[in-house]
Structures are given as structure tokens and as C-alpha cells.
Amino acid sequence: MPEDDLVEACPECDSTGIRSMVGNDFGVSAEHDNDHRCRHCGHAFDEPVERERYEESGLQGLPGRLARMDADEVGDGRLVTDGGIDDRRTTRDERHKELPPFVDANAEVVKCHFCGQTWEPTVVDGFDLSDEDEYYPKMVPVCPEHAGGCR
């Protein structure tokens, strides 16, 4: 590889934005601990790392390293920020999209008001328990057997 393709970078964040602290007239004493400092992350170090020049400029630091990794290096290719658990539950996920308002959107199962049978709430029928003179219905979930209103 030609030396023109190599650049010096910060060993902490991989940024090429480093500056020398030696003889730079910034008031650094001769007893300073480190020769270089990263302008991106502030890390002080003695020797920068050499790496290949990136084809495109892009993300720096950890985001950039993760973006440039092969899928094999980061797992199955789905990076998640919650500790590795890909939990995509929402208050109403796709299978509950058409649930009636009298069924809790987060319910794992629905219980029939009449017989107590439980089922996964993909389709839920309701039964109105309100009296004729009541304006608002009192809807309850019922299983397919009781959906017609027979008890």
C-alpha cells in the first residue's frame, strides 16, 4: 500500500483531527505527558495510529467504526441501542391494529365476558351490556361462540 493512503489517527476515536503538542507555542511545558491531542474527543496520547484513508469521509469515532464493520463483526447486522434486545412492541402493533376500543391495546389475551375462554386478540367481537335507555354502550369482549349475542 502506498504511504499516501495511510493517515495518522487518534487511537481512541479514529479521527484524523489530531494536533501535535510538541513545540507548538501553546504554552505546553517540556514536562507534558503526551505529545498529541485529538480535536474530536480530547484524548491525549504519545503516538497516533496509522490507518488506511477512508474512501469517503463519514462518521467518526465509535459510530464510524461500527458503520465500516462487516456484518459478521457486529452480529446479525441489526444494531440496537437497548442492550441487544430487539423489542419492537408498540402500544398497538400490527396484529392489534383493528382492535375495538374496548380491548386493551397491550393485551396478550382477551377473555370472553360470558364463558371465560381466552384467545389471542387478532379478531375480537363485542357484546353491548347497556340498557335500552342508556346512551353510551357498555361493550365487552366475547368469543366467536357468543358473538351473536346468545348466552
C-alpha positions as CSV (number, residue, x, y, z in Angstrom):
1,M,0.0,0.0,0.0
2,P,1.4,3.4,-0.9
3,E,2.2,5.7,2.0
4,D,-0.2,8.3,0.6
5,D,-3.0,6.0,1.5
6,L,-2.1,6.0,5.2
7,V,-3.1,8.7,7.6
8,E,-2.4,9.3,11.3
9,A,-5.4,9.0,13.6
10,C,-6.5,9.1,17.2
11,P,-6.1,5.7,18.9
12,E,-9.3,6.4,20.9
13,C,-11.9,7.6,18.3
14,D,-10.2,7.0,15.0
15,S,-10.4,10.7,14.0
16,T,-7.7,12.3,11.8
17,G,-8.2,15.6,13.6
18,I,-5.1,15.4,15.8
19,R,-2.6,18.0,16.7
20,S,0.9,17.8,17.9
21,M,1.6,19.3,21.4
22,V,5.4,19.4,20.9
23,G,6.9,22.8,20.0
24,N,3.5,24.4,19.1
25,D,3.9,27.6,21.2
26,F,0.6,26.9,23.1
27,G,2.3,27.1,26.4
28,V,2.8,23.4,26.9
29,S,5.7,22.8,29.1
30,A,8.6,20.4,28.3
31,E,7.4,18.1,31.1
32,H,4.0,17.4,29.4
33,D,2.8,13.8,29.5
34,N,1.6,13.4,25.9
35,D,2.8,14.5,22.5
36,H,-0.6,14.6,20.7
37,R,-4.2,15.6,21.4
38,C,-7.4,14.7,19.4
39,R,-9.5,17.7,18.4
40,H,-12.6,15.4,18.2
41,C,-12.6,13.6,21.5
42,G,-9.9,15.4,23.5
43,H,-7.9,12.2,24.1
44,A,-4.2,12.8,24.8
45,F,-1.6,10.3,23.6
46,D,2.0,9.9,22.6
47,E,1.8,8.1,19.3
48,P,-1.1,8.3,16.7
49,V,-2.2,5.1,14.9
50,E,-1.7,4.7,11.2
51,R,-4.7,3.5,9.2
52,E,-5.9,3.5,5.6
53,R,-7.5,6.6,4.3
54,Y,-11.3,6.2,4.1
55,E,-12.8,6.4,0.6
56,E,-15.5,8.7,1.8
57,S,-15.5,11.0,4.8
58,G,-18.1,9.8,7.2
59,L,-18.9,9.2,10.8
60,Q,-16.1,9.4,13.3
61,G,-15.4,7.6,16.5
62,L,-17.5,4.5,17.5
63,P,-20.4,5.3,15.1
64,G,-17.9,5.4,12.2
65,R,-16.1,2.2,13.3
66,L,-19.5,0.4,13.6
67,A,-20.6,1.7,10.2
68,R,-17.5,0.4,8.5
69,M,-17.6,-3.0,10.1
70,D,-18.7,-6.1,8.2
71,A,-22.0,-7.6,9.3
72,D,-20.1,-10.6,10.7
73,E,-18.2,-8.4,13.1
74,V,-21.3,-6.8,14.6
75,G,-23.6,-9.8,14.7
76,D,-26.7,-10.2,12.5
77,G,-26.5,-6.7,11.1
78,R,-29.2,-5.3,13.3
79,L,-27.6,-2.9,15.8
80,V,-29.9,-2.0,18.6
81,T,-29.4,0.6,21.4
82,D,-31.3,-1.1,24.2
83,G,-28.6,-3.6,25.3
84,G,-29.1,-6.0,22.5
85,I,-32.8,-6.8,22.8
86,D,-34.7,-6.1,19.6
87,D,-38.1,-5.4,21.1
88,R,-40.3,-3.7,18.6
89,R,-43.6,-3.9,20.6
90,T,-45.6,-0.8,20.4
91,T,-48.8,0.2,22.1
92,R,-50.7,-1.2,19.2
93,D,-48.6,-3.4,17.0
94,E,-49.6,-4.6,13.5
95,R,-51.7,-7.6,14.7
96,H,-53.7,-5.4,17.1
97,K,-54.3,-2.6,14.5
98,E,-58.0,-3.3,14.1
99,L,-58.9,-4.0,17.7
100,P,-62.1,-2.3,19.0
101,P,-61.6,0.4,21.7
102,F,-63.0,-1.7,24.5
103,V,-60.0,-4.1,24.2
104,D,-56.7,-3.0,25.8
105,A,-54.1,-2.3,23.1
106,N,-51.4,-4.1,25.1
107,A,-53.5,-7.2,25.9
108,E,-51.7,-10.5,25.2
109,V,-55.0,-12.4,25.5
110,V,-58.7,-11.5,25.6
111,K,-61.2,-13.1,27.9
112,C,-64.8,-13.7,26.9
113,H,-67.2,-12.0,29.2
114,F,-69.6,-14.9,29.2
115,C,-67.6,-18.2,29.2
116,G,-64.1,-17.1,30.3
117,Q,-62.5,-18.5,27.2
118,T,-59.2,-16.7,26.3
119,W,-57.6,-16.2,22.9
120,E,-55.0,-14.1,21.2
121,P,-56.7,-10.8,20.2
122,T,-56.4,-10.9,16.4
123,V,-60.2,-10.6,16.0
124,V,-62.5,-9.6,18.8
125,D,-66.2,-9.3,18.7
126,G,-68.2,-7.3,21.3
127,F,-71.5,-7.5,23.1
128,D,-73.4,-4.5,24.4
129,L,-74.5,-4.8,28.0
130,S,-76.1,-1.4,28.2
131,D,-79.9,-0.9,28.8
132,E,-82.1,0.5,26.1
133,D,-82.3,3.9,27.8
134,E,-78.5,4.2,28.1
135,Y,-76.9,6.5,25.6
136,Y,-73.4,5.0,25.7
137,P,-72.8,1.3,25.0
138,K,-71.2,-0.9,27.6
139,M,-69.2,-3.2,25.3
140,V,-67.4,-6.3,26.5
141,P,-65.3,-8.8,24.5
142,V,-66.9,-12.1,23.6
143,C,-65.6,-15.2,21.9
144,P,-66.9,-16.2,18.5
145,E,-69.4,-18.6,20.1
146,H,-71.1,-15.7,21.9
147,A,-70.6,-13.1,19.2
148,G,-74.2,-13.4,18.1
149,G,-75.5,-12.4,21.5
150,C,-76.7,-15.8,22.7
151,R,-75.9,-16.6,26.3
